[in-house]
Amino acid sequence: MTQLTPFRRNVALFALAFGGFGIGVTEFATMGLLPDVARELLPGFEAAPDTGIAQAGILITAYALGVVVGAPTFAVLASRMSQTRLAFWLLGLFIVGSLASAFMPSFGTLAIARFVAALPHGAYFGVASLLAARIMGPGKQGRGVALALSGLTIANVIGVPLATWLGQTVGWRWAYVLVAVIFGLTLLIGFWALPRFPGNPERSALQELSALRNPRMWIMIAVGAVGFGGFFAVYSYIAEVTTRETGFPASAVPWVLACLGIGMTVGNLLGGWATDRHATRTVTWGFAAFILALLAYAQFASAPVGLILTVFVIGVTSSALIPSIQTRLIRISNEAALLGAAVNHAAFNIGNSLGAWLGGLVIAGGIGYLAPGWVGVLLAALGFALAGVSVAVERRDKARNLNTIGIPTLAG
């Protein structure tokens, strides 16, 4: 690898984060624009908006399923490829999927386009976090993950509100055009600045897949999939809570999303810092705080001040968890680091699909737009319990290894 100047190093890190910014916009702007999409593409929306919104949630589910399929697929197929080259190919696919989303004529074809646009999502965050950690240097895995994710969290402060405003003002399709432009700029900047790390010709798809034999990896995948369903149960319907429960005008939705994004940015920075010090403790304490934040949302988000405060705290507590969960998965996967990093985002998007689906069910059932908050509490509590199982299994395995080599444990 060519030695990077400080300027090029910073530009390379910016490019990785800017790609995450584009992903944040394409994933979360859809949630803020669900009413606009449903109004144009779903007949009868005005007569039955609750049913229409629940049906429009399929777009969120389609995107989430695309992440779930694409993350392990790209990680396995690209096991020998240069991580830098993989990042370029993934950005190209993002551009194609975003433009397709902007021009699809029907709800069904739009759902397909959202699935395609999501395929590179998990693999990009996986490879971006690994590249960032390599550029930043040893001992900075958590901060590398946080940097790669920083674009996603900042997107919720700037990009998602901007795309939501753009979609409400000139049409939701322009939000996806904006996303395509962001990915195009990322590709150009990254092509100049990113170092060309070589691939590993000795790796194979089977070696990469062997990491999935480890039950500890599946437990952590379940932690992300179930626990983060709580976040998406709330976020998927935040526009409706803002306008129908709290009484804000539609123009306030971007500001509520920005408030959530500020919380996510703060939480991501705290999570990266805390993960490099103690990843396990960050997971356990983070989930406890996340559950309390969701409880507060379910109780108080119907009031304007309550909505603003609770979405901010949900942003902080949820994002603080992500670097720690991803770092644990990377460590558990050993040499299959790209697979470990990528399946983390597949897990989160299983949570995306699960949370959006369950949240839509309770809304369609007439329980109210705040009901997804209680769904979120339940899912986050299950994620917390699974995190406890993960820690217990890890300690058991360590104790067995120590006993195997003849070192007494405290229990022994």
C-alpha positions in Angstrom: 0.0 0.0 0.0 1.2 3.5 -0.9 1.9 5.7 2.2 -0.9 8.1 2.5 -0.4 11.8 3.1 -2.5 13.2 6.0 -4.7 15.0 3.5 -5.4 11.9 1.4 -5.9 9.8 4.5 -8.6 12.2 5.7 -10.2 12.3 2.3 -10.2 8.5 2.1 -12.0 8.3 5.5 -14.4 11.0 4.4 -15.2 9.0 1.2 -16.0 5.9 3.3 -18.3 7.9 5.6 -19.9 9.7 2.7 -21.0 6.4 1.3 -22.6 5.6 4.6 -24.3 9.0 4.4 -25.8 8.0 1.1 -27.0 4.7 2.6 -28.6 6.6 5.5 -30.5 8.8 3.1 -31.7 6.0 0.8 -32.8 3.8 3.7 -34.4 6.3 6.1 -35.9 8.9 3.7 -38.3 6.3 2.5 -39.8 6.1 6.0 -40.4 9.9 6.1 -41.9 9.8 2.6 -44.3 6.8 3.0 -47.4 8.9 2.9 -46.3 10.6 -0.3 -45.4 7.3 -2.0 -48.7 5.7 -0.9 -50.7 8.7 -2.0 -49.3 8.4 -5.6 -49.0 4.6 -6.1 -51.7 3.0 -3.9 -55.3 3.6 -5.0 -57.8 4.4 -2.2 -55.1 5.8 0.2 -57.1 8.8 1.2 -60.2 6.7 2.1 -58.2 4.3 4.3 -54.8 5.9 5.2 -54.0 3.5 8.1 -54.3 0.5 5.7 -52.4 2.4 3.0 -49.5 3.2 5.3 -49.3 -0.3 6.6 -49.2 -1.5 3.0 -46.6 1.1 2.0 -44.4 -0.4 4.8 -43.7 -3.2 2.3 -41.1 -0.9 0.8 -39.2 -0.8 4.0 -39.5 -4.6 4.3 -38.3 -5.0 0.7 -35.2 -2.9 1.3 -34.5 -4.8 4.5 -34.7 -8.1 2.7 -32.3 -6.9 0.1 -29.8 -6.1 2.8 -30.3 -9.6 4.3 -29.7 -11.3 1.0 -26.9 -9.1 -0.3 -24.7 -8.8 2.8 -23.6 -12.5 3.2 -23.7 -13.1 -0.6 -21.2 -10.3 -1.4 -19.1 -11.1 1.6 -18.7 -14.7 0.5 -18.3 -14.2 -3.3 -15.8 -11.4 -2.7 -13.7 -13.3 -0.2 -10.6 -13.1 -2.5 -11.3 -9.6 -3.9 -9.5 -6.4 -2.9 -11.6 -4.6 -0.3 -11.1 -1.4 -2.1 -12.3 -2.8 -5.5 -15.3 -4.3 -3.7 -16.2 -0.9 -2.3 -16.2 0.5 -5.9 -18.4 -2.2 -7.3 -20.9 -1.8 -4.4 -21.1 2.0 -5.0 -21.8 1.3 -8.7 -24.7 -1.0 -7.8 -26.0 1.7 -5.3 -26.2 4.2 -8.2 -28.1 1.8 -10.4 -30.6 0.8 -7.7 -31.2 4.4 -6.7 -32.0 5.6 -10.2 -34.2 2.6 -10.7 -36.2 3.5 -7.6 -36.7 7.0 -8.9 -38.2 5.9 -12.2 -40.3 2.8 -11.4 -44.0 3.4 -12.5 -45.9 1.2 -10.0 -45.8 0.2 -6.4 -44.7 -3.4 -7.2 -41.8 -2.4 -9.4 -40.7 0.2 -6.9 -40.6 -2.6 -4.2 -38.4 -4.6 -6.6 -36.1 -1.6 -7.1 -35.8 -1.0 -3.4 -34.8 -4.7 -3.0 -32.1 -4.3 -5.6 -30.9 -0.9 -4.2 -30.4 -2.6 -0.8 -28.2 -5.5 -2.0 -24.9 -3.8 -1.5 -25.9 -2.1 1.9 -24.5 -4.6 4.4 -21.4 -5.5 2.4 -20.5 -1.8 2.0 -20.7 -1.1 5.7 -18.7 -4.2 6.3 -15.9 -3.4 3.9 -16.0 0.3 4.8 -15.5 -0.4 8.5 -12.6 -2.8 7.8 -11.0 -0.2 5.4 -11.4 2.6 8.0 -9.9 0.5 10.7 -6.9 -0.4 8.5 -6.4 3.3 7.5 -6.7 4.5 11.1 -4.3 1.9 12.5 -4.2 -1.0 15.1 -6.5 -1.0 18.1 -9.1 1.2 16.5 -11.7 -1.4 15.4 -14.5 0.2 17.3 -13.7 3.7 16.0 -13.3 2.4 12.5 -16.8 0.9 12.7 -18.1 4.2 14.2 -16.4 6.3 11.4 -18.0 4.1 8.7 -21.3 4.5 10.4 -20.9 8.2 11.1 -22.2 9.0 7.6 -25.4 7.1 8.3 -26.0 8.9 11.5 -25.2 12.3 10.1 -27.5 11.5 7.2 -30.3 11.5 9.7 -29.4 15.0 10.8 -28.9 16.5 7.3 -29.5 14.1 4.4 -32.8 12.5 5.5 -34.5 15.8 6.4 -33.3 17.3 3.1 -34.5 14.3 1.1 -37.8 14.3 3.0 -38.2 18.0 2.3 -37.3 17.6 -1.3 -39.7 14.7 -1.7 -42.5 16.6 -0.1 -41.8 19.7 -2.2 -41.1 18.5 -5.7 -42.0 14.8 -5.5 -40.6 11.7 -3.7 -38.8 10.4 -6.8 -36.3 13.3 -6.5 -35.2 12.0 -3.2 -33.8 8.9 -4.9 -32.2 11.0 -7.6 -30.4 12.9 -4.8 -29.2 9.6 -3.4 -27.8 8.5 -6.8 -25.8 11.8 -7.0 -24.4 11.2 -3.5 -23.2 7.7 -4.4 -21.7 9.0 -7.7 -19.7 11.6 -5.8 -18.6 9.0 -3.3 -17.3 6.8 -6.1 -15.3 9.6 -7.7 -13.8 10.7 -4.4 -13.0 7.2 -3.3 -11.5 6.2 -6.6 -8.9 9.0 -6.1 -8.3 8.7 -2.3 -8.7 5.1 -1.1 -5.6 3.0 -0.9 -5.5 -0.1 -3.0 -5.3 -2.9 -0.4 -4.6 -6.3 -2.1 -7.0 -9.2 -1.9 -6.2 -12.5 -0.4 -6.0 -15.2 -3.2 -5.8 -18.0 -0.6 -9.2 -17.3 0.8 -12.2 -19.2 -0.5 -16.0 -18.9 -0.2 -16.1 -22.1 1.8 -13.5 -20.7 4.3 -15.6 -17.6 4.6 -18.8 -19.6 5.2 -17.1 -21.7 7.9 -17.5 -18.8 10.3 -21.2 -19.5 10.3 -20.6 -22.8 12.1 -19.8 -20.9 15.3 -23.0 -20.7 17.4 -21.7 -17.5 19.1 -21.9 -15.8 15.8 -25.6 -16.8 15.3 -26.5 -15.6 18.8 -25.0 -12.1 18.1 -26.8 -12.1 14.7 -30.0 -12.7 16.7 -29.1 -9.9 19.1 -29.0 -7.4 16.2 -32.0 -8.8 14.3 -34.4 -8.9 17.3 -33.1 -6.1 19.4 -33.0 -3.5 16.6 -36.5 -4.5 15.5 -37.4 -2.2 18.4 -35.8 0.8 16.7 -37.4 0.2 13.4 -40.8 -0.4 14.8 -40.7 3.2 16.0 -38.7 4.8 13.1 -40.8 3.3 10.3 -43.9 5.2 11.4 -42.3 8.4 12.9 -43.9 10.6 10.2 -47.4 9.4 11.2 -46.7 9.9 14.9 -45.5 13.4 14.2 -48.6 14.5 12.3 -51.4 12.3 13.6 -50.5 11.9 17.3 -48.5 15.0 18.2 -50.4 17.3 15.9 -47.4 18.8 14.1 -47.7 19.8 10.4 -46.1 17.6 7.8 -43.4 20.2 7.4 -42.2 19.3 10.9 -41.3 15.7 10.0 -37.8 16.6 8.6 -37.1 18.4 11.9 -38.1 15.4 14.0 -35.9 13.2 11.8 -33.1 15.6 12.3 -33.5 15.5 16.1 -33.3 11.7 15.9 -30.3 11.9 13.6 -28.4 14.2 16.1 -29.0 11.6 18.8 -27.8 8.8 16.5 -24.6 10.8 15.7 -23.9 11.4 19.4 -24.6 7.8 20.2 -22.4 6.5 17.4 -19.4 8.5 18.7 -20.0 7.4 22.3 -20.4 3.8 21.1 -17.2 3.7 19.1 -15.2 5.2 22.0 -16.8 2.8 24.6 -16.4 -0.3 22.4 -12.7 0.1 22.1 -12.6 0.1 25.9 -15.1 -2.7 26.7 -17.3 -4.0 23.9 -19.3 -6.4 26.1 -20.2 -3.9 28.7 -21.2 -1.4 26.0 -23.7 -4.0 24.6 -25.3 -4.8 28.0 -25.6 -1.3 29.4 -26.6 0.0 25.9 -29.6 -2.3 25.7 -30.8 -1.4 29.2 -30.7 2.3 28.2 -32.4 1.6 24.9 -35.3 -0.2 26.5 -35.9 2.8 28.9 -35.8 5.2 25.9 -38.5 3.1 24.1 -40.6 3.0 27.2 -40.5 6.8 27.5 -41.5 7.1 23.8 -44.5 4.9 24.2 -45.6 6.9 27.2 -44.8 10.5 26.2 -44.4 10.9 22.4 -48.0 12.2 22.0 -46.8 15.5 23.4 -44.6 17.7 21.3 -41.8 18.0 23.9 -42.1 14.4 24.7 -41.7 13.4 21.0 -38.6 15.6 20.5 -36.9 14.4 23.7 -37.7 10.7 23.3 -36.6 10.4 19.7 -33.3 12.1 20.6 -32.7 9.6 23.4 -33.7 6.6 21.2 -31.2 7.9 18.6 -28.4 8.0 21.2 -29.1 4.7 22.9 -29.7 2.7 19.7 -26.6 4.0 17.8 -24.3 3.5 20.8 -25.0 -0.2 20.5 -24.1 -0.7 16.8 -20.2 -0.4 17.0 -20.1 -2.8 19.9 -22.3 -5.4 18.3 -20.4 -5.2 15.0 -17.0 -5.4 16.7 -18.1 -8.5 18.6 -19.2 -10.1 15.4 -15.9 -9.3 13.7 -13.9 -10.8 16.6 -16.1 -13.9 16.7 -15.8 -14.5 12.9 -11.9 -14.4 13.2 -10.5 -14.5 9.6 -13.9 -14.1 8.0 -14.0 -10.5 9.2 -15.8 -9.1 6.1 -18.6 -11.7 6.6 -18.8 -10.8 10.3 -19.0 -7.1 9.6 -21.5 -7.6 6.7 -23.9 -9.9 8.5 -24.2 -7.4 11.3 -26.1 -5.1 8.9 -28.1 -8.0 7.5 -29.1 -8.7 11.1 -30.1 -5.0 11.7 -32.2 -5.2 8.5 -34.0 -8.3 9.6 -34.8 -6.1 12.6 -35.9 -3.4 10.1 -38.2 -5.8 8.4 -39.5 -7.3 11.6 -40.1 -4.0 13.3 -41.8 -2.4 10.3 -44.0 -5.4 9.9 -45.1 -5.7 13.6 -45.5 -1.9 13.8 -47.7 -2.0 10.8 -49.8 -4.8 12.2 -50.6 -2.9 15.4 -51.4 0.3 13.5 -53.7 -1.6 11.1 -55.3 -3.3 14.1 -56.5 0.1 15.3 -54.4 0.3 18.4 -52.9 3.6 17.5 -49.7 5.1 16.0 -47.8 5.0 19.4 -48.4 1.2 19.7 -45.2 0.4 17.7 -43.4 1.9 20.7 -44.6 -1.0 22.9 -43.6 -3.4 20.1 -40.2 -1.8 20.3 -39.9 -2.3 24.0 -40.7 -6.0 23.7 -38.2 -6.6 20.8 -35.4 -4.6 22.6 -36.0 -6.6 25.8 -35.6 -9.9 23.8 -32.4 -8.5 22.3 -31.1 -7.7 25.7 -31.8 -11.3 26.9 -30.0 -12.7 23.8 -27.1 -10.4 24.5 -26.9 -12.0 28.0 -26.9 -15.4 26.4 -24.0 -14.4 24.2 -22.0 -13.2 27.1 -22.7 -16.3 29.1 -21.7 -18.6 26.2 -18.5 -16.6 25.6 -17.5 -17.0 29.3 -18.3 -20.7 29.2 -16.1 -21.2 26.1 -13.3 -19.3 27.7 -13.5 -21.3 30.9 -13.4 -24.6 28.9 -10.4 -23.4 26.9 -8.6 -22.5 30.2 -9.4 -25.9 31.6 -8.3 -27.7 28.5 -4.7 -26.2 28.7 -4.6 -26.9 32.5 -5.1 -23.4 33.9 -7.5 -23.4 36.8 -10.5 -21.1 36.6 -12.2 -19.4 39.5 -15.0 -21.9 39.4 -12.6 -24.7 39.5 
